[in-house]
Amino acid sequence: MDNLGRLSAWQLTFSRELKVVNLEPVYITFFIVSLLDLFSTVWWIQTGQAVESSVVLRSFAEAGMNWLILAKGGIFLLVPLLIFEVLRKMGHGLVVRMYLRFMIVAYIFSYNYGIYWINSSRG
């Protein structure tokens, strides 16, 4: 019974130390746009409808889809979000939000332009 009491006390202490993470909508939007890009890229490559246009990411795609997902998800999704979170905690929250908004718009624009360019060149 004594060990059980210590275990539950540790669990209570641990649960009090957990913090709820409040993500701002711009983080969630960036995450969703990046995931949509990742999943659509993988789908199009797997079905033979497209090839990866980035020279760096193409080498990962040629090594296998798992490598592409790891590289694209890590390099272009998780790393930027971690950097932005560190900058936000350093007191640059406004700059981070503005930059993320710009990146979302630029990402969507370049994605749509790429699709338009590919489809218009097929004639």
Biopython code that builds the backbone (N, CA, C, O; Angstrom):
import numpy as np
from Bio.PDB.StructureBuilder import StructureBuilder

atoms = [
    (1, "MET", "N", (0.816, -1.192, 0.000)),
    (1, "MET", "CA", (0.000, 0.000, 0.000)),
    (1, "MET", "C", (0.858, 1.254, 0.000)),
    (1, "MET", "O", (0.491, 2.268, -0.594)),
    (2, "ASP", "N", (2.018, 1.179, 0.678)),
    (2, "ASP", "CA", (2.898, 2.329, 0.729)),
    (2, "ASP", "C", (3.442, 2.669, -0.658)),
    (2, "ASP", "O", (3.506, 3.841, -1.029)),
    (3, "ASN", "N", (3.837, 1.636, -1.433)),
    (3, "ASN", "CA", (4.318, 1.877, -2.796)),
    (3, "ASN", "C", (3.223, 2.455, -3.679)),
    (3, "ASN", "O", (3.485, 3.316, -4.520)),
    (4, "LEU", "N", (2.007, 1.985, -3.488)),
    (4, "LEU", "CA", (0.894, 2.480, -4.270)),
    (4, "LEU", "C", (0.642, 3.957, -3.984)),
    (4, "LEU", "O", (0.339, 4.727, -4.895)),
    (5, "GLY", "N", (0.768, 4.350, -2.713)),
    (5, "GLY", "CA", (0.600, 5.752, -2.330)),
    (5, "GLY", "C", (1.655, 6.636, -2.976)),
    (5, "GLY", "O", (1.352, 7.740, -3.428)),
    (6, "ARG", "N", (2.898, 6.153, -3.022)),
    (6, "ARG", "CA", (3.974, 6.931, -3.655)),
    (6, "ARG", "C", (3.746, 7.068, -5.156)),
    (6, "ARG", "O", (3.986, 8.125, -5.740)),
    (7, "LEU", "N", (3.281, 5.988, -5.766)),
    (7, "LEU", "CA", (3.042, 6.015, -7.201)),
    (7, "LEU", "C", (1.972, 7.035, -7.550)),
    (7, "LEU", "O", (2.138, 7.811, -8.492)),
    (8, "SER", "N", (0.880, 7.043, -6.804)),
    (8, "SER", "CA", (-0.180, 7.992, -7.133)),
    (8, "SER", "C", (0.253, 9.420, -6.844)),
    (8, "SER", "O", (-0.160, 10.341, -7.549)),
    (9, "ALA", "N", (1.080, 9.625, -5.818)),
    (9, "ALA", "CA", (1.588, 10.970, -5.544)),
    (9, "ALA", "C", (2.478, 11.432, -6.689)),
    (9, "ALA", "O", (2.424, 12.598, -7.078)),
    (10, "TRP", "N", (3.311, 10.522, -7.243)),
    (10, "TRP", "CA", (4.161, 10.872, -8.383)),
    (10, "TRP", "C", (3.304, 11.222, -9.593)),
    (10, "TRP", "O", (3.612, 12.163, -10.325)),
    (11, "GLN", "N", (2.225, 10.464, -9.804)),
    (11, "GLN", "CA", (1.359, 10.734, -10.932)),
    (11, "GLN", "C", (0.697, 12.096, -10.797)),
    (11, "GLN", "O", (0.566, 12.823, -11.782)),
    (12, "LEU", "N", (0.279, 12.448, -9.591)),
    (12, "LEU", "CA", (-0.335, 13.754, -9.381)),
    (12, "LEU", "C", (0.667, 14.877, -9.618)),
    (12, "LEU", "O", (0.336, 15.896, -10.225)),
    (13, "THR", "N", (1.889, 14.686, -9.137)),
    (13, "THR", "CA", (2.932, 15.693, -9.344)),
    (13, "THR", "C", (3.222, 15.837, -10.830)),
    (13, "THR", "O", (3.373, 16.946, -11.343)),
    (14, "PHE", "N", (3.297, 14.702, -11.512)),
    (14, "PHE", "CA", (3.578, 14.740, -12.936)),
    (14, "PHE", "C", (2.448, 15.439, -13.683)),
    (14, "PHE", "O", (2.707, 16.243, -14.578)),
    (15, "SER", "N", (1.217, 15.148, -13.334)),
    (15, "SER", "CA", (0.103, 15.751, -14.054)),
    (15, "SER", "C", (0.011, 17.250, -13.783)),
    (15, "SER", "O", (-0.451, 17.993, -14.649)),
    (16, "ARG", "N", (0.432, 17.714, -12.616)),
    (16, "ARG", "CA", (0.431, 19.153, -12.346)),
    (16, "ARG", "C", (1.495, 19.874, -13.162)),
    (16, "ARG", "O", (1.350, 21.060, -13.455)),
    (17, "GLU", "N", (2.566, 19.169, -13.532)),
    (17, "GLU", "CA", (3.643, 19.792, -14.289)),
    (17, "GLU", "C", (3.355, 19.835, -15.788)),
    (17, "GLU", "O", (4.013, 20.573, -16.521)),
    (18, "LEU", "N", (2.393, 19.065, -16.244)),
    (18, "LEU", "CA", (2.055, 19.089, -17.664)),
    (18, "LEU", "C", (1.392, 20.411, -18.000)),
    (18, "LEU", "O", (0.585, 20.934, -17.231)),
    (19, "LYS", "N", (1.737, 20.932, -19.138)),
    (19, "LYS", "CA", (1.172, 22.201, -19.580)),
    (19, "LYS", "C", (0.345, 21.972, -20.832)),
    (19, "LYS", "O", (0.699, 21.150, -21.677)),
    (20, "VAL", "N", (-0.731, 22.682, -20.946)),
    (20, "VAL", "CA", (-1.542, 22.627, -22.148)),
    (20, "VAL", "C", (-0.911, 23.554, -23.174)),
    (20, "VAL", "O", (-0.605, 24.710, -22.884)),
    (21, "VAL", "N", (-0.722, 23.031, -24.367)),
    (21, "VAL", "CA", (-0.104, 23.818, -25.429)),
    (21, "VAL", "C", (-1.207, 24.564, -26.177)),
    (21, "VAL", "O", (-2.134, 23.951, -26.706)),
    (22, "ASN", "N", (-1.100, 25.877, -26.215)),
    (22, "ASN", "CA", (-2.053, 26.693, -26.964)),
    (22, "ASN", "C", (-1.425, 27.093, -28.292)),
    (22, "ASN", "O", (-0.523, 27.929, -28.340)),
    (23, "LEU", "N", (-1.907, 26.492, -29.353)),
    (23, "LEU", "CA", (-1.391, 26.816, -30.672)),
    (23, "LEU", "C", (-2.246, 27.909, -31.297)),
    (23, "LEU", "O", (-3.475, 27.869, -31.240)),
    (24, "GLU", "N", (-1.590, 28.859, -31.878)),
    (24, "GLU", "CA", (-2.309, 29.926, -32.558)),
    (24, "GLU", "C", (-2.816, 29.413, -33.903)),
    (24, "GLU", "O", (-2.222, 28.502, -34.481)),
    (25, "PRO", "N", (-3.905, 29.987, -34.405)),
    (25, "PRO", "CA", (-4.471, 29.521, -35.682)),
    (25, "PRO", "C", (-3.470, 29.545, -36.836)),
    (25, "PRO", "O", (-3.541, 28.698, -37.727)),
    (26, "VAL", "N", (-2.551, 30.490, -36.833)),
    (26, "VAL", "CA", (-1.588, 30.571, -37.941)),
    (26, "VAL", "C", (-0.655, 29.359, -37.932)),
    (26, "VAL", "O", (-0.239, 28.902, -38.997)),
    (27, "TYR", "N", (-0.320, 28.830, -36.757)),
    (27, "TYR", "CA", (0.500, 27.618, -36.669)),
    (27, "TYR", "C", (-0.280, 26.433, -37.239)),
    (27, "TYR", "O", (0.254, 25.642, -38.018)),
    (28, "ILE", "N", (-1.539, 26.321, -36.845)),
    (28, "ILE", "CA", (-2.369, 25.215, -37.305)),
    (28, "ILE", "C", (-2.564, 25.295, -38.813)),
    (28, "ILE", "O", (-2.501, 24.276, -39.502)),
    (29, "THR", "N", (-2.799, 26.495, -39.329)),
    (29, "THR", "CA", (-2.969, 26.669, -40.772)),
    (29, "THR", "C", (-1.706, 26.274, -41.520)),
    (29, "THR", "O", (-1.785, 25.562, -42.521)),
    (30, "PHE", "N", (-0.546, 26.720, -41.057)),
    (30, "PHE", "CA", (0.721, 26.358, -41.679)),
    (30, "PHE", "C", (0.914, 24.849, -41.665)),
    (30, "PHE", "O", (1.345, 24.265, -42.659)),
    (31, "PHE", "N", (0.596, 24.226, -40.550)),
    (31, "PHE", "CA", (0.726, 22.779, -40.406)),
    (31, "PHE", "C", (-0.183, 22.057, -41.400)),
    (31, "PHE", "O", (0.247, 21.109, -42.056)),
    (32, "ILE", "N", (-1.435, 22.499, -41.514)),
    (32, "ILE", "CA", (-2.395, 21.853, -42.420)),
    (32, "ILE", "C", (-1.978, 22.023, -43.879)),
    (32, "ILE", "O", (-2.021, 21.067, -44.653)),
    (33, "VAL", "N", (-1.576, 23.232, -44.254)),
    (33, "VAL", "CA", (-1.140, 23.476, -45.635)),
    (33, "VAL", "C", (0.079, 22.613, -45.965)),
    (33, "VAL", "O", (0.163, 22.049, -47.056)),
    (34, "SER", "N", (1.009, 22.510, -45.039)),
    (34, "SER", "CA", (2.203, 21.693, -45.265)),
    (34, "SER", "C", (1.844, 20.215, -45.394)),
    (34, "SER", "O", (2.383, 19.516, -46.253)),
    (35, "LEU", "N", (0.934, 19.738, -44.543)),
    (35, "LEU", "CA", (0.520, 18.337, -44.636)),
    (35, "LEU", "C", (-0.205, 18.045, -45.943)),
    (35, "LEU", "O", (0.006, 16.997, -46.554)),
    (36, "LEU", "N", (-1.059, 18.968, -46.371)),
    (36, "LEU", "CA", (-1.747, 18.779, -47.653)),
    (36, "LEU", "C", (-0.743, 18.700, -48.800)),
    (36, "LEU", "O", (-0.885, 17.877, -49.704)),
    (37, "ASP", "N", (0.260, 19.552, -48.757)),
    (37, "ASP", "CA", (1.309, 19.510, -49.775)),
    (37, "ASP", "C", (2.041, 18.176, -49.728)),
    (37, "ASP", "O", (2.283, 17.564, -50.769)),
    (38, "LEU", "N", (2.392, 17.726, -48.539)),
    (38, "LEU", "CA", (3.112, 16.463, -48.387)),
    (38, "LEU", "C", (2.289, 15.293, -48.919)),
    (38, "LEU", "O", (2.780, 14.490, -49.713)),
    (39, "PHE", "N", (1.042, 15.203, -48.478)),
    (39, "PHE", "CA", (0.208, 14.074, -48.894)),
    (39, "PHE", "C", (-0.100, 14.105, -50.390)),
    (39, "PHE", "O", (-0.096, 13.063, -51.045)),
    (40, "SER", "N", (-0.364, 15.287, -50.929)),
    (40, "SER", "CA", (-0.648, 15.352, -52.362)),
    (40, "SER", "C", (0.594, 15.016, -53.180)),
    (40, "SER", "O", (0.492, 14.349, -54.210)),
    (41, "THR", "N", (1.757, 15.466, -52.739)),
    (41, "THR", "CA", (2.998, 15.139, -53.448)),
    (41, "THR", "C", (3.235, 13.637, -53.459)),
    (41, "THR", "O", (3.538, 13.053, -54.499)),
    (42, "VAL", "N", (3.095, 13.024, -52.301)),
    (42, "VAL", "CA", (3.299, 11.567, -52.210)),
    (42, "VAL", "C", (2.287, 10.839, -53.093)),
    (42, "VAL", "O", (2.639, 9.895, -53.800)),
    (43, "TRP", "N", (1.037, 11.278, -53.047)),
    (43, "TRP", "CA", (-0.011, 10.639, -53.864)),
    (43, "TRP", "C", (0.310, 10.743, -55.349)),
    (43, "TRP", "O", (0.244, 9.752, -56.076)),
    (44, "TRP", "N", (0.658, 11.947, -55.795)),
    (44, "TRP", "CA", (0.932, 12.145, -57.217)),
    (44, "TRP", "C", (2.167, 11.381, -57.674)),
    (44, "TRP", "O", (2.191, 10.862, -58.790)),
    (45, "ILE", "N", (3.182, 11.304, -56.839)),
    (45, "ILE", "CA", (4.383, 10.549, -57.205)),
    (45, "ILE", "C", (4.067, 9.055, -57.251)),
    (45, "ILE", "O", (4.485, 8.357, -58.174)),
    (46, "GLN", "N", (3.331, 8.570, -56.259)),
    (46, "GLN", "CA", (2.994, 7.141, -56.203)),
    (46, "GLN", "C", (2.119, 6.714, -57.380)),
    (46, "GLN", "O", (2.246, 5.594, -57.877)),
    (47, "THR", "N", (1.236, 7.598, -57.824)),
    (47, "THR", "CA", (0.346, 7.250, -58.937)),
    (47, "THR", "C", (0.971, 7.561, -60.297)),
    (47, "THR", "O", (0.356, 7.308, -61.333)),
    (48, "GLY", "N", (2.188, 8.108, -60.300)),
    (48, "GLY", "CA", (2.880, 8.395, -61.547)),
    (48, "GLY", "C", (2.415, 9.656, -62.246)),
    (48, "GLY", "O", (2.745, 9.866, -63.413)),
    (49, "GLN", "N", (1.660, 10.500, -61.565)),
    (49, "GLN", "CA", (1.143, 11.723, -62.165)),
    (49, "GLN", "C", (2.126, 12.882, -62.065)),
    (49, "GLN", "O", (1.951, 13.900, -62.736)),
    (50, "ALA", "N", (3.160, 12.741, -61.236)),
    (50, "ALA", "CA", (4.107, 13.846, -61.051)),
    (50, "ALA", "C", (5.447, 13.306, -60.578)),
    (50, "ALA", "O", (5.570, 12.152, -60.166)),
    (51, "VAL", "N", (6.434, 14.165, -60.651)),
    (51, "VAL", "CA", (7.747, 13.906, -60.058)),
    (51, "VAL", "C", (8.051, 15.082, -59.131)),
    (51, "VAL", "O", (7.521, 16.179, -59.304)),
    (52, "GLU", "N", (8.900, 14.836, -58.160)),
    (52, "GLU", "CA", (9.282, 15.915, -57.244)),
    (52, "GLU", "C", (10.126, 16.924, -58.008)),
    (52, "GLU", "O", (11.126, 16.558, -58.625)),
    (53, "SER", "N", (9.732, 18.186, -57.971)),
    (53, "SER", "CA", (10.434, 19.209, -58.748)),
    (53, "SER", "C", (11.679, 19.729, -58.038)),
    (53, "SER", "O", (12.598, 20.218, -58.695)),
    (54, "SER", "N", (11.727, 19.635, -56.730)),
    (54, "SER", "CA", (12.904, 20.084, -55.983)),
    (54, "SER", "C", (14.034, 19.074, -56.164)),
    (54, "SER", "O", (13.844, 17.874, -55.968)),
    (55, "VAL", "N", (15.202, 19.570, -56.537)),
    (55, "VAL", "CA", (16.349, 18.692, -56.763)),
    (55, "VAL", "C", (16.728, 17.962, -55.476)),
    (55, "VAL", "O", (17.043, 16.772, -55.498)),
    (56, "VAL", "N", (16.693, 18.676, -54.368)),
    (56, "VAL", "CA", (17.062, 18.072, -53.083)),
    (56, "VAL", "C", (16.055, 16.988, -52.701)),
    (56, "VAL", "O", (16.437, 15.872, -52.349)),
    (57, "LEU", "N", (14.772, 17.325, -52.774)),
    (57, "LEU", "CA", (13.751, 16.361, -52.376)),
    (57, "LEU", "C", (13.596, 15.218, -53.378)),
    (57, "LEU", "O", (13.145, 14.134, -53.010)),
    (58, "ARG", "N", (13.961, 15.445, -54.626)),
    (58, "ARG", "CA", (13.887, 14.384, -55.623)),
    (58, "ARG", "C", (14.806, 13.222, -55.242)),
    (58, "ARG", "O", (14.453, 12.058, -55.430)),
    (59, "SER", "N", (15.978, 13.542, -54.711)),
    (59, "SER", "CA", (16.885, 12.466, -54.302)),
    (59, "SER", "C", (16.288, 11.641, -53.163)),
    (59, "SER", "O", (16.489, 10.428, -53.102)),
    (60, "PHE", "N", (15.554, 12.297, -52.259)),
    (60, "PHE", "CA", (14.870, 11.554, -51.200)),
    (60, "PHE", "C", (13.749, 10.698, -51.785)),
    (60, "PHE", "O", (13.555, 9.559, -51.361)),
    (61, "ALA", "N", (13.014, 11.237, -52.752)),
    (61, "ALA", "CA", (11.918, 10.489, -53.388)),
    (61, "ALA", "C", (12.455, 9.261, -54.114)),
    (61, "ALA", "O", (11.823, 8.205, -54.105)),
    (62, "GLU", "N", (13.615, 9.399, -54.739)),
    (62, "GLU", "CA", (14.215, 8.271, -55.445)),
    (62, "GLU", "C", (14.683, 7.193, -54.473)),
    (62, "GLU", "O", (14.737, 6.013, -54.819)),
    (63, "ALA", "N", (15.024, 7.614, -53.239)),
    (63, "ALA", "CA", (15.431, 6.644, -52.215)),
    (63, "ALA", "C", (14.232, 5.910, -51.631)),
    (63, "ALA", "O", (14.383, 4.836, -51.050)),
    (64, "GLY", "N", (13.039, 6.487, -51.783)),
    (64, "GLY", "CA", (11.818, 5.851, -51.269)),
    (64, "GLY", "C", (10.882, 6.879, -50.661)),
    (64, "GLY", "O", (11.302, 7.949, -50.220)),
    (65, "MET", "N", (9.621, 6.533, -50.649)),
    (65, "MET", "CA", (8.614, 7.473, -50.148)),
    (65, "MET", "C", (8.796, 7.772, -48.664)),
    (65, "MET", "O", (8.532, 8.890, -48.220)),
    (66, "ASN", "N", (9.246, 6.778, -47.892)),
    (66, "ASN", "CA", (9.473, 7.028, -46.464)),
    (66, "ASN", "C", (10.525, 8.115, -46.258)),
    (66, "ASN", "O", (10.388, 8.951, -45.366)),
    (67, "TRP", "N", (11.571, 8.106, -47.077)),
    (67, "TRP", "CA", (12.618, 9.121, -46.981)),
    (67, "TRP", "C", (12.085, 10.492, -47.378)),
    (67, "TRP", "O", (12.427, 11.504, -46.766)),
    (68, "LEU", "N", (11.248, 10.514, -48.404)),
    (68, "LEU", "CA", (10.655, 11.786, -48.831)),
    (68, "LEU", "C", (9.763, 12.359, -47.729)),
    (68, "LEU", "O", (9.827, 13.550, -47.428)),
    (69, "ILE", "N", (8.938, 11.509, -47.137)),
    (69, "ILE", "CA", (8.052, 11.966, -46.059)),
    (69, "ILE", "C", (8.865, 12.466, -44.880)),
    (69, "ILE", "O", (8.547, 13.504, -44.299)),
    (70, "LEU", "N", (9.909, 11.739, -44.524)),
    (70, "LEU", "CA", (10.762, 12.158, -43.410)),
    (70, "LEU", "C", (11.440, 13.495, -43.705)),
    (70, "LEU", "O", (11.468, 14.380, -42.851)),
    (71, "ALA", "N", (11.981, 13.641, -44.906)),
    (71, "ALA", "CA", (12.686, 14.877, -45.265)),
    (71, "ALA", "C", (11.730, 16.054, -45.381)),
    (71, "ALA", "O", (11.975, 17.118, -44.813)),
    (72, "LYS", "N", (10.647, 15.863, -46.114)),
    (72, "LYS", "CA", (9.706, 16.961, -46.333)),
    (72, "LYS", "C", (8.987, 17.326, -45.042)),
    (72, "LYS", "O", (8.788, 18.505, -44.754)),
    (73, "GLY", "N", (8.602, 16.329, -44.271)),
    (73, "GLY", "CA", (7.943, 16.586, -43.003)),
    (73, "GLY", "C", (8.875, 17.219, -41.978)),
    (73, "GLY", "O", (8.457, 18.083, -41.207)),
    (74, "GLY", "N", (10.119, 16.798, -41.966)),
    (74, "GLY", "CA", (11.072, 17.346, -40.999)),
    (74, "GLY", "C", (11.626, 18.695, -41.405)),
    (74, "GLY", "O", (11.616, 19.645, -40.622)),
    (75, "ILE", "N", (12.112, 18.774, -42.639)),
    (75, "ILE", "CA", (12.786, 19.989, -43.098)),
    (75, "ILE", "C", (11.809, 21.141, -43.301)),
    (75, "ILE", "O", (12.093, 22.277, -42.920)),
    (76, "PHE", "N", (10.670, 20.849, -43.896)),
    (76, "PHE", "CA", (9.765, 21.935, -44.274)),
    (76, "PHE", "C", (8.558, 22.098, -43.366)),
    (76, "PHE", "O", (7.731, 22.983, -43.584)),
    (77, "LEU", "N", (8.451, 21.251, -42.348)),
    (77, "LEU", "CA", (7.293, 21.357, -41.460)),
    (77, "LEU", "C", (7.721, 21.494, -40.005)),
    (77, "LEU", "O", (7.449, 22.517, -39.376)),
    (78, "LEU", "N", (8.378, 20.495, -39.472)),
    (78, "LEU", "CA", (8.701, 20.510, -38.052)),
    (78, "LEU", "C", (9.805, 21.500, -37.692)),
    (78, "LEU", "O", (9.694, 22.226, -36.704)),
    (79, "VAL", "N", (10.857, 21.531, -38.484)),
    (79, "VAL", "CA", (11.968, 22.448, -38.178)),
    (79, "VAL", "C", (11.511, 23.907, -38.181)),
    (79, "VAL", "O", (11.818, 24.632, -37.235)),
    (80, "PRO", "N", (10.787, 24.368, -39.211)),
    (80, "PRO", "CA", (10.324, 25.754, -39.154)),
    (80, "PRO", "C", (9.414, 26.035, -37.958)),
    (80, "PRO", "O", (9.522, 27.087, -37.328)),
    (81, "LEU", "N", (8.518, 25.095, -37.647)),
    (81, "LEU", "CA", (7.632, 25.325, -36.500)),
    (81, "LEU", "C", (8.407, 25.392, -35.188)),
    (81, "LEU", "O", (8.066, 26.189, -34.314)),
    (82, "LEU", "N", (9.434, 24.577, -35.038)),
    (82, "LEU", "CA", (10.262, 24.645, -33.825)),
    (82, "LEU", "C", (11.027, 25.960, -33.748)),
    (82, "LEU", "O", (11.122, 26.570, -32.683)),
    (83, "ILE", "N", (11.569, 26.390, -34.873)),
    (83, "ILE", "CA", (12.286, 27.675, -34.896)),
    (83, "ILE", "C", (11.332, 28.816, -34.579)),
    (83, "ILE", "O", (11.673, 29.717, -33.813)),
    (84, "PHE", "N", (10.134, 28.783, -35.166)),
    (84, "PHE", "CA", (9.161, 29.842, -34.911)),
    (84, "PHE", "C", (8.732, 29.861, -33.450)),
    (84, "PHE", "O", (8.514, 30.929, -32.878)),
    (85, "GLU", "N", (8.611, 28.687, -32.846)),
    (85, "GLU", "CA", (8.211, 28.628, -31.437)),
    (85, "GLU", "C", (9.307, 29.200, -30.541)),
    (85, "GLU", "O", (9.012, 29.900, -29.572)),
    (86, "VAL", "N", (10.562, 28.910, -30.855)),
    (86, "VAL", "CA", (11.671, 29.484, -30.081)),
    (86, "VAL", "C", (11.684, 30.997, -30.223)),
    (86, "VAL", "O", (11.852, 31.713, -29.235)),
    (87, "LEU", "N", (11.508, 31.491, -31.448)),
    (87, "LEU", "CA", (11.472, 32.943, -31.662)),
    (87, "LEU", "C", (10.295, 33.588, -30.939)),
    (87, "LEU", "O", (10.419, 34.686, -30.396)),
    (88, "ARG", "N", (9.145, 32.896, -30.932)),
    (88, "ARG", "CA", (7.975, 33.432, -30.242)),
    (88, "ARG", "C", (8.231, 33.552, -28.742)),
    (88, "ARG", "O", (7.848, 34.540, -28.116)),
    (89, "LYS", "N", (8.878, 32.541, -28.175)),
    (89, "LYS", "CA", (9.181, 32.570, -26.746)),
    (89, "LYS", "C", (10.228, 33.620, -26.408)),
    (89, "LYS", "O", (10.316, 34.068, -25.264)),
    (90, "MET", "N", (11.023, 34.017, -27.403)),
    (90, "MET", "CA", (12.023, 35.070, -27.183)),
    (90, "MET", "C", (11.401, 36.459, -27.287)),
    (90, "MET", "O", (12.095, 37.462, -27.117)),
    (91, "GLY", "N", (10.102, 36.527, -27.565)),
    (91, "GLY", "CA", (9.430, 37.812, -27.604)),
    (91, "GLY", "C", (9.181, 38.362, -28.990)),
    (91, "GLY", "O", (8.846, 39.536, -29.142)),
    (92, "HIS", "N", (9.340, 37.530, -30.003)),
    (92, "HIS", "CA", (9.133, 37.967, -31.381)),
    (92, "HIS", "C", (7.848, 37.389, -31.965)),
    (92, "HIS", "O", (7.814, 37.018, -33.138)),
    (93, "GLY", "N", (6.798, 37.310, -31.163)),
    (93, "GLY", "CA", (5.547, 36.685, -31.579)),
    (93, "GLY", "C", (4.909, 37.341, -32.786)),
    (93, "GLY", "O", (4.424, 36.653, -33.684)),
    (94, "LEU", "N", (4.904, 38.673, -32.819)),
    (94, "LEU", "CA", (4.290, 39.382, -33.939)),
    (94, "LEU", "C", (5.030, 39.094, -35.240)),
    (94, "LEU", "O", (4.404, 38.864, -36.275)),
    (95, "VAL", "N", (6.338, 39.105, -35.191)),
    (95, "VAL", "CA", (7.149, 38.827, -36.385)),
    (95, "VAL", "C", (6.890, 37.402, -36.869)),
    (95, "VAL", "O", (6.757, 37.163, -38.069)),
    (96, "VAL", "N", (6.820, 36.463, -35.937)),
    (96, "VAL", "CA", (6.575, 35.067, -36.300)),
    (96, "VAL", "C", (5.208, 34.919, -36.960)),
    (96, "VAL", "O", (5.089, 34.254, -37.989)),
    (97, "ARG", "N", (4.183, 35.527, -36.383)),
    (97, "ARG", "CA", (2.846, 35.432, -36.974)),
    (97, "ARG", "C", (2.806, 36.056, -38.369)),
    (97, "ARG", "O", (2.209, 35.490, -39.285)),
    (98, "MET", "N", (3.436, 37.209, -38.531)),
    (98, "MET", "CA", (3.448, 37.861, -39.849)),
    (98, "MET", "C", (4.201, 37.000, -40.866)),
    (98, "MET", "O", (3.749, 36.838, -42.000)),
    (99, "TYR", "N", (5.338, 36.453, -40.464)),
    (99, "TYR", "CA", (6.126, 35.617, -41.367)),
    (99, "TYR", "C", (5.351, 34.356, -41.744)),
    (99, "TYR", "O", (5.345, 33.958, -42.909)),
    (100, "LEU", "N", (4.692, 33.722, -40.758)),
    (100, "LEU", "CA", (3.919, 32.527, -41.061)),
    (100, "LEU", "C", (2.768, 32.841, -42.014)),
    (100, "LEU", "O", (2.477, 32.056, -42.916)),
    (101, "ARG", "N", (2.120, 33.977, -41.820)),
    (101, "ARG", "CA", (1.044, 34.373, -42.738)),
    (101, "ARG", "C", (1.579, 34.549, -44.155)),
    (101, "ARG", "O", (0.966, 34.105, -45.126)),
    (102, "PHE", "N", (2.724, 35.201, -44.253)),
    (102, "PHE", "CA", (3.356, 35.380, -45.560)),
    (102, "PHE", "C", (3.699, 34.026, -46.177)),
    (102, "PHE", "O", (3.459, 33.803, -47.363)),
    (103, "MET", "N", (4.258, 33.122, -45.371)),
    (103, "MET", "CA", (4.645, 31.807, -45.871)),
    (103, "MET", "C", (3.436, 31.000, -46.338)),
    (103, "MET", "O", (3.515, 30.287, -47.338)),
    (104, "ILE", "N", (2.331, 31.107, -45.626)),
    (104, "ILE", "CA", (1.129, 30.386, -46.034)),
    (104, "ILE", "C", (0.649, 30.878, -47.396)),
    (104, "ILE", "O", (0.348, 30.076, -48.280)),
    (105, "VAL", "N", (0.579, 32.192, -47.561)),
    (105, "VAL", "CA", (0.138, 32.765, -48.842)),
    (105, "VAL", "C", (1.117, 32.406, -49.955)),
    (105, "VAL", "O", (0.696, 32.009, -51.042)),
    (106, "ALA", "N", (2.413, 32.539, -49.700)),
    (106, "ALA", "CA", (3.424, 32.208, -50.707)),
    (106, "ALA", "C", (3.386, 30.723, -51.061)),
    (106, "ALA", "O", (3.543, 30.356, -52.225)),
    (107, "TYR", "N", (3.181, 29.884, -50.071)),
    (107, "TYR", "CA", (3.119, 28.440, -50.266)),
    (107, "TYR", "C", (1.937, 28.076, -51.162)),
    (107, "TYR", "O", (2.090, 27.321, -52.122)),
    (108, "ILE", "N", (0.763, 28.612, -50.848)),
    (108, "ILE", "CA", (-0.438, 28.324, -51.630)),
    (108, "ILE", "C", (-0.298, 28.873, -53.049)),
    (108, "ILE", "O", (-0.675, 28.206, -54.012)),
    (109, "PHE", "N", (0.244, 30.089, -53.183)),
    (109, "PHE", "CA", (0.440, 30.686, -54.504)),
    (109, "PHE", "C", (1.399, 29.845, -55.342)),
    (109, "PHE", "O", (1.095, 29.522, -56.490)),
    (110, "SER", "N", (2.554, 29.488, -54.780)),
    (110, "SER", "CA", (3.545, 28.727, -55.549)),
    (110, "SER", "C", (3.022, 27.329, -55.882)),
    (110, "SER", "O", (3.307, 26.803, -56.958)),
    (111, "TYR", "N", (2.272, 26.737, -54.985)),
    (111, "TYR", "CA", (1.686, 25.416, -55.228)),
    (111, "TYR", "C", (0.704, 25.489, -56.398)),
    (111, "TYR", "O", (0.755, 24.666, -57.312)),
    (112, "ASN", "N", (-0.183, 26.471, -56.361)),
    (112, "ASN", "CA", (-1.159, 26.627, -57.443)),
    (112, "ASN", "C", (-0.492, 27.017, -58.754)),
    (112, "ASN", "O", (-0.898, 26.549, -59.818)),
    (113, "TYR", "N", (0.523, 27.868, -58.688)),
    (113, "TYR", "CA", (1.245, 28.252, -59.907)),
    (113, "TYR", "C", (1.929, 27.032, -60.510)),
    (113, "TYR", "O", (1.921, 26.852, -61.728)),
    (114, "GLY", "N", (2.514, 26.204, -59.673)),
    (114, "GLY", "CA", (3.161, 24.991, -60.169)),
    (114, "GLY", "C", (2.189, 24.067, -60.855)),
    (114, "GLY", "O", (2.501, 23.505, -61.906)),
    (115, "ILE", "N", (1.007, 23.897, -60.277)),
    (115, "ILE", "CA", (-0.015, 23.054, -60.898)),
    (115, "ILE", "C", (-0.473, 23.667, -62.220)),
    (115, "ILE", "O", (-0.634, 22.955, -63.211)),
    (116, "TYR", "N", (-0.682, 24.970, -62.240)),
    (116, "TYR", "CA", (-1.093, 25.657, -63.474)),
    (116, "TYR", "C", (-0.018, 25.521, -64.553)),
    (116, "TYR", "O", (-0.333, 25.240, -65.709)),
    (117, "TRP", "N", (1.245, 25.720, -64.183)),
    (117, "TRP", "CA", (2.343, 25.667, -65.134)),
    (117, "TRP", "C", (2.474, 24.277, -65.729)),
    (117, "TRP", "O", (2.672, 24.135, -66.936)),
    (118, "ILE", "N", (2.365, 23.259, -64.901)),
    (118, "ILE", "CA", (2.473, 21.878, -65.385)),
    (118, "ILE", "C", (1.317, 21.548, -66.326)),
    (118, "ILE", "O", (1.518, 20.954, -67.385)),
    (119, "ASN", "N", (0.116, 21.935, -65.933)),
    (119, "ASN", "CA", (-1.053, 21.622, -66.763)),
    (119, "ASN", "C", (-1.086, 22.441, -68.045)),
    (119, "ASN", "O", (-1.545, 21.940, -69.072)),
    (120, "SER", "N", (-0.619, 23.675, -68.019)),
    (120, "SER", "CA", (-0.627, 24.489, -69.238)),
    (120, "SER", "C", (0.453, 24.023, -70.217)),
    (120, "SER", "O", (0.302, 24.208, -71.424)),
    (121, "SER", "N", (1.523, 23.430, -69.728)),
    (121, "SER", "CA", (2.587, 22.967, -70.632)),
    (121, "SER", "C", (2.192, 21.644, -71.302)),
    (121, "SER", "O", (2.786, 21.264, -72.312)),
    (122, "ARG", "N", (1.204, 20.946, -70.753)),
    (122, "ARG", "CA", (0.745, 19.695, -71.375)),
    (122, "ARG", "C", (-0.112, 19.975, -72.605)),
    (122, "ARG", "O", (-0.296, 19.114, -73.465)),
    (123, "GLY", "N", (-0.630, 21.200, -72.667)),
    (123, "GLY", "CA", (-1.360, 21.679, -73.820)),
    (123, "GLY", "C", (-2.615, 21.025, -74.064)),
    (123, "GLY", "O", (-3.310, 21.362, -75.022)),
]
sb = StructureBuilder()
sb.init_structure("model")
sb.init_model(0)
sb.init_chain("A")
sb.init_seg("    ")
for serial, (resi, resn, name, xyz) in enumerate(atoms, 1):
    if name == "N":
        sb.init_residue(resn, " ", resi, " ")
    sb.init_atom(name, np.array(xyz, "f"), 0.0, 1.0, " ", f" {name:<3s}", serial, name[0])
structure = sb.get_structure()
